[in-house]
Amino acid sequence: MTSTSSTPEAARAYAVEMHGDQKYGTHPYVHHLDAVAALLQPYGDRARVVGYLHDVVEDTAATVADVRLRFGGLVAACVELLTDAPGANRKERKARTYAALAQVKGDEELALLVKAADRLANVRACVADGHRALWDTYHGEHPAFRAAAFRAGQCDPLWAELDTLLSPAHAPPAS
């Protein structure tokens, strides 16, 4: 039986509380979390729980230990994998994070599914909002990101859309 604290609704409530006044562009941060969770709907409640929590350690005062206590070991391990490794700049952080993701096996591959949904939600927002500079960043990172996080058969529809949106034909106009 699933405990109340491990439901997507409980994860969403905790994430909303922890992210507080943070924004995703002009929207409340939960806008991004809901977009990620919606992409994860076909993959089950555990994926949605991790989806709601994927940024909580990186962007709030929450710790991996807090997440473990509330949502269990696997969810905490996935959130930890989804939290950028320390580094002097984005390039360094992403290189370290992608190196860790490339080594993931077993149950923790759930983190890779959530990472694909997170990136797809971000890229969809870039395309919809015309954020060319951020799209360029994701486009440039895509080969390394894909090499680290893609697992054939895991969430191929998400990857197919991500590959398409990061093709030059879908680049927002330069500003």
C-alpha positions as CSV (number, residue, x, y, z in Angstrom):
1,M,0.0,0.0,0.0
2,T,1.2,3.5,-0.9
3,S,1.6,5.8,2.1
4,T,0.1,9.3,1.8
5,S,3.5,10.9,1.8
6,S,4.6,9.0,-1.3
7,T,1.7,10.2,-3.5
8,P,2.2,12.7,-6.4
9,E,-0.2,15.0,-4.5
10,A,2.0,14.9,-1.3
11,A,5.1,15.5,-3.4
12,R,3.5,18.4,-5.2
13,A,2.4,20.0,-1.9
14,Y,5.9,19.6,-0.4
15,A,7.5,21.0,-3.5
16,V,5.1,24.0,-3.6
17,E,5.9,24.7,0.1
18,M,9.7,24.4,-0.4
19,H,9.9,26.4,-3.6
20,G,7.8,29.2,-2.0
21,D,7.9,32.3,-4.1
22,Q,10.3,31.1,-6.7
23,K,9.4,31.7,-10.3
24,Y,9.8,29.8,-13.6
25,G,10.0,32.7,-15.9
26,T,6.9,34.8,-15.1
27,H,5.0,31.8,-13.6
28,P,5.0,30.3,-10.1
29,Y,7.6,27.5,-10.0
30,V,4.8,24.9,-9.7
31,H,4.0,25.7,-13.4
32,H,7.3,23.9,-14.4
33,L,6.7,21.1,-11.9
34,D,3.2,20.4,-13.2
35,A,4.5,20.4,-16.8
36,V,7.2,17.7,-15.8
37,A,4.6,15.7,-13.9
38,A,2.2,15.7,-16.8
39,L,4.9,14.3,-19.1
40,L,5.5,11.6,-16.6
41,Q,1.8,10.6,-16.2
42,P,2.2,7.5,-18.5
43,Y,5.1,6.3,-16.4
44,G,3.3,6.0,-13.0
45,D,3.0,7.7,-9.7
46,R,6.6,7.1,-8.5
47,A,7.9,8.9,-11.6
48,R,5.5,11.8,-10.9
49,V,6.6,12.0,-7.3
50,V,10.3,12.3,-8.4
51,G,9.1,14.8,-11.1
52,Y,7.6,17.1,-8.5
53,L,10.7,16.8,-6.3
54,H,13.4,16.9,-8.9
55,D,14.6,20.5,-8.1
56,V,13.7,20.6,-4.4
57,V,17.3,19.9,-3.1
58,E,19.0,22.0,-5.8
59,D,16.8,25.1,-5.5
60,T,15.5,25.1,-1.9
61,A,16.5,24.5,1.7
62,A,15.4,20.8,1.4
63,T,18.0,18.2,1.8
64,V,18.3,14.6,0.5
65,A,17.8,13.4,4.0
66,D,14.5,15.4,4.2
67,V,13.3,13.8,1.0
68,R,14.4,10.3,2.1
69,L,12.5,10.7,5.4
70,R,9.3,11.9,3.6
71,F,9.4,9.9,0.4
72,G,11.7,7.0,0.8
73,G,15.2,5.9,-0.3
74,L,14.6,5.4,-4.0
75,V,12.9,8.8,-4.4
76,A,15.7,10.4,-2.5
77,A,18.4,8.7,-4.5
78,C,16.8,9.9,-7.7
79,V,16.4,13.4,-6.5
80,E,20.1,13.4,-5.5
81,L,21.1,12.2,-9.0
82,L,18.9,15.0,-10.5
83,T,20.6,17.7,-8.3
84,D,23.4,19.3,-10.3
85,A,26.9,18.4,-9.1
86,P,28.9,21.4,-7.7
87,G,31.0,23.3,-10.2
88,A,32.3,26.8,-11.0
89,N,29.9,27.3,-13.9
90,R,27.1,25.6,-15.8
91,K,29.4,23.7,-18.1
92,E,31.4,22.2,-15.2
93,R,28.2,21.3,-13.2
94,K,26.5,19.7,-16.2
95,A,29.7,17.7,-17.1
96,R,29.8,16.3,-13.6
97,T,26.1,15.6,-13.5
98,Y,26.0,13.9,-16.9
99,A,29.0,11.7,-15.8
100,A,27.0,10.6,-12.8
101,L,23.9,10.0,-14.9
102,A,25.8,7.9,-17.4
103,Q,26.6,5.4,-14.6
104,V,23.1,4.9,-13.4
105,K,21.7,1.4,-13.5
106,G,18.7,-0.5,-12.0
107,D,15.9,1.2,-10.1
108,E,17.6,4.5,-10.1
109,E,17.2,4.7,-13.9
110,L,13.9,6.3,-12.8
111,A,16.0,9.5,-12.4
112,L,16.9,9.4,-16.1
113,L,13.2,9.2,-17.1
114,V,12.5,12.3,-14.9
115,K,15.6,14.1,-16.3
116,A,14.3,13.5,-19.9
117,A,10.8,14.9,-18.9
118,D,12.4,17.9,-17.1
119,R,14.6,18.7,-20.2
120,L,11.6,18.3,-22.5
121,A,9.5,20.6,-20.4
122,N,12.3,23.2,-20.4
123,V,12.8,23.0,-24.1
124,R,9.1,23.2,-24.8
125,A,9.0,26.4,-22.7
126,C,12.0,27.8,-24.7
127,V,10.3,27.2,-28.0
128,A,6.9,28.5,-26.9
129,D,8.4,31.6,-25.2
130,G,11.0,32.3,-27.9
131,H,14.0,32.0,-25.5
132,R,16.7,31.5,-28.2
133,A,19.7,31.9,-25.9
134,L,18.5,29.1,-23.5
135,W,17.5,27.0,-26.5
136,D,21.0,27.4,-27.8
137,T,22.4,26.2,-24.5
138,Y,20.2,23.1,-24.5
139,H,21.0,22.4,-28.2
140,G,24.7,22.6,-27.5
141,E,24.4,20.3,-24.5
142,H,22.1,17.8,-26.2
143,P,24.7,15.3,-27.5
144,A,26.3,14.9,-24.1
145,F,23.0,14.9,-22.3
146,R,21.6,12.3,-24.6
147,A,24.7,10.1,-24.3
148,A,24.4,10.2,-20.5
149,A,20.7,9.9,-19.9
150,F,19.1,8.1,-22.9
151,R,18.2,4.4,-22.4
152,A,16.5,2.7,-25.3
153,G,12.9,1.7,-24.6
154,Q,12.7,3.7,-21.4
155,C,10.8,6.8,-22.6
156,D,11.3,6.9,-26.3
157,P,8.4,9.3,-27.0
158,L,9.9,11.9,-24.7
159,W,13.3,11.6,-26.4
160,A,11.8,11.7,-29.9
161,E,10.1,15.0,-29.1
162,L,13.2,16.4,-27.4
163,D,15.3,15.5,-30.4
164,T,12.8,17.2,-32.7
165,L,12.5,20.3,-30.7
166,L,16.3,20.6,-30.5
167,S,16.8,20.3,-34.2
168,P,17.7,23.6,-36.0
169,A,14.3,23.7,-37.7
170,H,12.7,24.4,-34.3
171,A,15.1,27.0,-33.0
172,P,13.3,30.1,-31.9
173,P,14.2,33.2,-33.9
174,A,17.4,35.0,-32.8
175,S,16.6,38.1,-30.9
